[in-house]
Amino acid sequence: MYQKPKGTRDLFGFELERLETVNSIARRFFKKSGYQELKIPWVIDKRVYVLIPEGTASVWRAFIENKLSLPARFLYIGSMFRKERPQKGRYREFEQIGIELLGESQPFYDAEIIEQAKRFLEIIGAYDFFIEINSIGCPKCRSAYKNILKSYLKPHMNTICTDCQRRFGKNFLRIFDCKEETCQKIYDRAPMITDHLCLECREHYAHVKKYLGIFKVDSKENKKLVRGLDYYTRTVFEFKQKGLGAQDTIIAGGRYDLLMKELGGSDIPCLGWAMGPERMLLALPQDVPQLEDRTSIYIAVIGERYVETMLKVRDTLVKNDFICVMAAPEDSIKDQLRQANRLKVDYVILYGEDEAEKGMYAIKDMKTGEQHSIVPDQLLQFLKKS
């Protein structure tokens, strides 16, 4: 009898409808947040018919091959494949939703993609989750830290499992992923890379946490949180859903500034995350909410001292069902307006020293080109009328 391959499943009826609803919400939400959808081939090597295991490298390949411009934001949705023992919520063929932000090195964007993931989960009805973050530094940090960790592990090398012994020689940070109780007891007392970051990485991590606080995103530092690929740098994070047991990670991501170089290109910063909607659906209510069309707004901040003020404005707008994209204050006003134009938003709110002195917001209607000066108390009324 003809049967489906092990680790795959048939989707139909109500279950398929729920999955398609989540995918549809992702498309609309991230389009309004400046991401364009990218369809990538699921066969990545025709010589041996290698099936795609994740989307990040293929997004970069598409970016390079099609000579696209920076900065760029991409959304991808589709099937991925892995050869592992199937478990509940973990299949060999699985759906994945992922975003990639290319060309942005500022820590503001690390916090932004985490906050966007949080908002997306809340829109689809997920609330009982928590966020873990860490920094795994850069090659300079890791080189020095590896020697420190090696000295600590020297008397324990015959005690840790064979997988950890192998991993230490290949990608040493992955030993912290080990689930063996004996290994974990040893690693509980080990020096952690977060405590051995170089000055630049330490400052970057501090700014990420500062912006998460401004975004009002609660997170917990997990010093054992690492990534299994060498091209990851600095920020890493996971969203974990309560009630899913051992397979509780629903979103995983971080920064991978070394990937472009591994693919033969130049140094270009990149960050992103991926989500398994099938696993997420195990924890969602039966009826996934629909996402209504919303007015889109780009907030251009002129000067870092105004970030907190405008994040409060952004929070108010989001609570009132507007979609908002906010730029890092390090970006020039010219770059911010160019990005707003590329995103095809409905309005741009500009705020800098002049606006602060006048107690007004400068608002540009991107469809008509008209500009307005609006006092804070009238902002919502103006945008809702427009």
C-alpha positions in Angstrom: 0.0 0.0 0.0 1.3 3.5 -0.9 1.9 5.5 2.3 3.3 8.9 3.1 7.0 9.0 4.1 7.9 8.7 7.8 7.8 12.1 9.6 5.4 13.7 7.2 1.7 14.2 7.4 -1.4 15.1 5.4 -3.1 18.4 6.2 -6.7 19.0 5.4 -10.0 20.4 6.7 -10.0 22.6 9.8 -6.3 21.9 10.6 -5.2 23.2 7.2 -7.5 26.2 7.5 -5.9 27.2 10.8 -2.4 26.9 9.3 -3.3 29.0 6.3 -4.9 31.6 8.5 -1.6 32.0 10.5 0.4 32.2 7.2 -2.1 34.8 5.9 -1.7 36.9 9.0 2.1 36.6 8.8 2.0 37.9 5.2 -0.2 40.9 6.0 1.5 41.8 9.3 5.1 41.6 8.0 4.2 43.3 4.7 3.0 46.3 6.8 6.2 46.1 8.8 8.3 46.5 5.6 9.0 42.9 4.6 8.6 41.6 1.1 7.8 37.9 0.6 10.5 35.8 -1.1 9.8 32.4 -2.6 12.9 30.2 -2.6 13.5 26.8 -4.1 13.1 23.9 -1.7 15.7 21.8 -3.6 19.1 23.5 -3.0 21.5 21.1 -4.8 20.4 19.3 -8.0 23.3 16.9 -8.0 22.1 15.0 -5.0 18.6 16.6 -4.6 19.3 18.1 -1.2 16.1 19.4 0.4 16.2 22.7 2.2 16.7 22.5 6.0 16.3 26.2 6.7 15.6 29.5 4.9 18.4 31.9 5.9 21.2 30.7 3.6 18.8 30.6 0.6 17.5 34.1 1.3 21.1 35.3 1.2 21.8 33.3 -2.0 18.7 34.9 -3.6 19.8 38.4 -2.5 23.3 37.9 -4.0 22.2 36.2 -7.2 19.5 38.8 -7.9 21.7 41.8 -7.0 19.2 43.3 -4.6 19.9 46.5 -2.6 20.4 47.1 1.1 18.9 47.4 3.6 16.4 44.6 2.8 13.6 42.8 4.7 12.3 39.4 3.6 9.6 37.1 4.7 9.5 33.4 3.7 6.9 30.8 4.3 7.1 27.2 3.2 8.2 23.6 3.8 11.6 22.7 5.3 13.1 19.3 5.9 15.2 17.4 8.5 16.2 13.8 9.1 15.4 13.4 12.8 13.3 11.1 14.8 9.7 12.4 14.5 8.0 13.7 17.7 4.8 15.5 18.6 5.0 18.9 16.9 8.4 18.0 15.3 8.2 16.4 11.8 10.7 15.6 9.1 8.8 17.9 6.7 7.6 21.0 8.5 6.2 24.4 7.8 8.3 27.5 8.6 7.7 31.2 8.8 10.8 33.3 8.8 12.0 36.9 8.5 15.4 38.2 7.5 16.7 41.7 7.9 19.8 42.4 5.9 22.2 45.3 6.1 21.4 46.6 9.6 24.1 46.4 12.4 22.5 48.7 15.0 21.3 46.9 18.2 18.0 48.7 17.8 17.1 46.2 15.1 17.9 43.2 17.3 15.3 44.5 19.7 12.9 45.4 16.9 12.7 41.9 15.4 12.2 40.4 18.9 9.4 42.9 19.5 7.8 42.2 16.1 7.8 38.4 16.9 6.1 39.1 20.2 3.4 41.3 18.5 2.8 38.7 15.8 2.3 35.9 18.4 -0.1 38.1 20.3 -2.1 38.8 17.1 -2.6 35.1 16.4 -3.7 34.5 20.0 -0.6 33.3 21.7 0.1 34.7 25.1 1.5 32.0 27.4 5.1 32.3 26.2 8.4 33.7 27.6 11.5 35.0 25.8 15.2 34.0 26.5 18.1 36.0 25.2 21.9 35.8 25.3 25.0 37.2 23.5 27.5 34.7 22.0 29.9 37.5 21.0 32.1 37.7 17.9 35.0 35.6 16.6 37.4 37.7 18.8 35.4 37.0 21.9 34.9 33.4 21.2 38.6 32.7 20.5 39.6 34.0 23.9 36.7 32.4 25.6 37.4 29.0 24.1 40.7 28.9 25.8 39.1 29.8 29.2 36.4 27.1 28.7 39.0 24.6 27.6 41.0 25.1 30.8 37.8 24.6 32.9 36.8 21.4 31.0 40.3 19.8 31.0 39.7 17.7 34.1 36.1 16.9 32.9 36.8 15.8 29.3 36.5 12.1 30.2 33.3 12.7 32.1 31.3 14.6 29.5 29.5 12.6 26.8 31.0 11.6 23.5 28.7 14.1 21.6 30.0 16.9 23.7 33.6 15.8 23.2 33.0 15.8 19.4 31.2 19.2 19.5 33.9 20.9 21.5 36.3 20.4 18.6 33.8 21.4 16.0 31.5 24.1 17.4 32.4 24.3 21.0 29.4 26.5 22.1 27.0 23.7 21.2 28.1 21.7 24.2 25.6 23.8 26.2 22.8 22.3 24.1 23.5 18.9 25.6 20.6 17.4 27.5 22.7 14.8 29.5 22.3 15.5 33.2 26.0 14.7 33.9 27.1 17.2 31.3 24.7 19.9 32.5 26.0 19.7 36.1 29.5 20.3 34.8 28.3 23.2 32.6 26.3 24.8 35.4 29.7 25.8 37.0 31.4 26.6 33.7 32.5 30.2 32.8 30.0 31.7 30.3 30.7 33.7 27.2 28.4 36.4 28.3 30.8 37.2 31.0 33.8 37.3 28.6 32.6 39.6 25.8 34.8 42.1 24.1 34.0 45.8 24.7 32.1 46.2 21.4 30.0 43.1 22.0 29.3 44.1 25.6 28.1 47.5 24.5 26.0 46.0 21.7 24.3 43.6 24.1 23.7 46.3 26.7 22.0 48.4 24.0 19.8 45.5 22.9 18.6 45.0 26.4 18.1 48.8 26.8 15.9 48.9 23.6 14.0 45.8 24.7 13.2 47.7 27.9 12.0 50.7 25.9 9.9 48.4 23.7 8.4 47.0 27.0 9.5 43.4 26.0 10.1 41.2 29.0 13.0 38.8 28.5 15.1 36.5 30.7 18.9 36.1 30.1 19.9 32.4 29.6 23.7 32.3 29.5 23.6 28.7 28.1 21.5 29.8 25.1 23.6 29.3 21.9 23.2 28.4 18.2 24.4 25.4 16.3 25.9 27.3 13.4 29.2 29.1 13.3 28.0 32.2 11.5 25.8 33.4 14.4 27.2 36.4 16.3 26.2 38.4 19.3 22.4 38.4 19.9 20.6 35.0 20.1 17.0 34.5 21.4 14.2 32.0 21.7 10.5 32.2 22.4 9.2 29.3 24.5 5.6 28.3 24.9 4.4 26.9 28.2 2.7 23.5 28.1 4.6 22.0 25.1 7.0 19.9 27.1 10.5 19.4 25.7 9.6 20.8 22.3 8.7 24.2 23.7 10.7 26.5 21.4 8.3 28.2 19.0 10.6 30.9 17.6 14.4 31.0 17.4 16.7 33.6 16.0 19.5 36.0 16.3 22.2 37.9 14.5 24.4 36.2 11.9 26.9 38.8 10.7 29.4 36.1 9.4 27.0 34.3 7.0 27.6 36.5 4.0 31.4 36.0 4.2 30.9 32.2 4.5 28.9 32.3 1.2 31.8 34.1 -0.5 30.6 37.7 -0.2 31.6 40.7 1.8 30.8 41.5 5.4 27.1 42.4 5.6 25.2 42.3 8.9 22.0 40.2 9.1 19.5 39.1 11.6 16.2 37.2 11.7 14.2 34.4 13.2 12.1 31.4 12.2 8.9 30.0 13.6 7.3 26.6 13.3 3.6 27.4 12.9 2.5 23.7 13.2 4.1 23.5 16.7 2.6 26.9 17.6 -0.9 25.7 16.6 -0.7 23.1 19.4 -0.9 25.9 21.9 -3.3 28.3 20.1 -7.0 28.5 20.6 -9.1 26.7 18.0 -10.2 30.0 16.4 -7.2 32.0 15.2 -8.1 35.7 15.0 -8.2 37.5 11.6 -6.0 40.5 10.9 -7.9 43.5 9.6 -6.5 46.0 7.1 -4.7 48.8 9.0 -3.2 52.2 8.2 0.7 51.9 8.1 2.9 54.5 9.6 6.7 55.0 9.5 8.2 56.9 12.5 11.4 58.7 11.5 13.4 59.7 14.6 16.0 62.4 14.3 18.3 61.9 17.3 18.7 59.1 19.9 17.3 61.2 22.7 13.9 61.2 21.1 13.7 57.4 20.8 11.8 56.8 24.1 9.3 59.5 23.3 8.5 58.1 19.9 8.3 54.5 21.1 5.5 55.7 23.5 3.8 57.2 20.4 4.4 54.0 18.5 2.9 51.9 21.4 -0.2 54.2 21.4 -0.6 53.8 17.7 -0.2 50.0 17.8 -2.8 49.8 20.6 -5.2 51.7 18.3 -4.7 49.2 15.5 -2.2 51.0 13.4 0.8 49.2 11.9 4.1 51.0 12.8 7.7 50.7 11.6 10.3 52.7 13.4 13.8 53.4 12.3 17.0 53.3 14.4 18.0 56.8 15.4 21.5 56.2 14.0 20.1 56.2 10.5 20.2 59.6 8.6 16.9 61.3 7.9 17.6 60.8 4.2 17.9 57.1 4.7 14.8 56.9 6.8 12.7 58.7 4.3 14.1 56.6 1.5 13.2 53.4 3.5 9.7 54.8 4.2 9.1 55.3 0.5 10.3 51.8 -0.3 7.9 50.4 2.2 5.0 52.2 0.7 3.6 53.3 4.1 0.6 55.6 4.3 2.1 58.2 6.6 5.5 59.2 7.9 5.8 60.9 11.4 9.0 62.9 11.7 10.3 64.0 15.1 13.5 65.7 16.0 14.8 68.9 17.7 12.6 71.3 15.8 9.4 69.3 16.4 10.3 68.9 20.1 10.8 72.6 20.6 7.5 73.4 18.8 5.6 70.6 20.7 4.4 69.2 17.3 4.7 66.1 15.1 5.5 66.6 11.4 3.4 64.2 9.4 3.7 63.5 5.7 0.9 61.8 3.7 2.9 59.5 1.4 0.0 59.3 -1.1 -0.6 63.0 -1.6 2.7 64.4 -0.5 0.9 66.8 1.9 2.7 67.7 5.1 1.0 68.7 8.4 2.0 69.8 11.9 -0.1 68.1 14.5 -0.1 68.6 18.3 0.3 65.3 20.2 -3.3 65.3 21.5 -4.7 65.4 18.0 -2.5 62.7 16.4 -4.9 59.8 16.8 -7.9 61.9 15.6 -6.0 63.1 12.6 -4.8 59.5 11.6 -8.2 58.0 12.2 -9.9 60.6 10.0 -7.5 60.2 7.2 
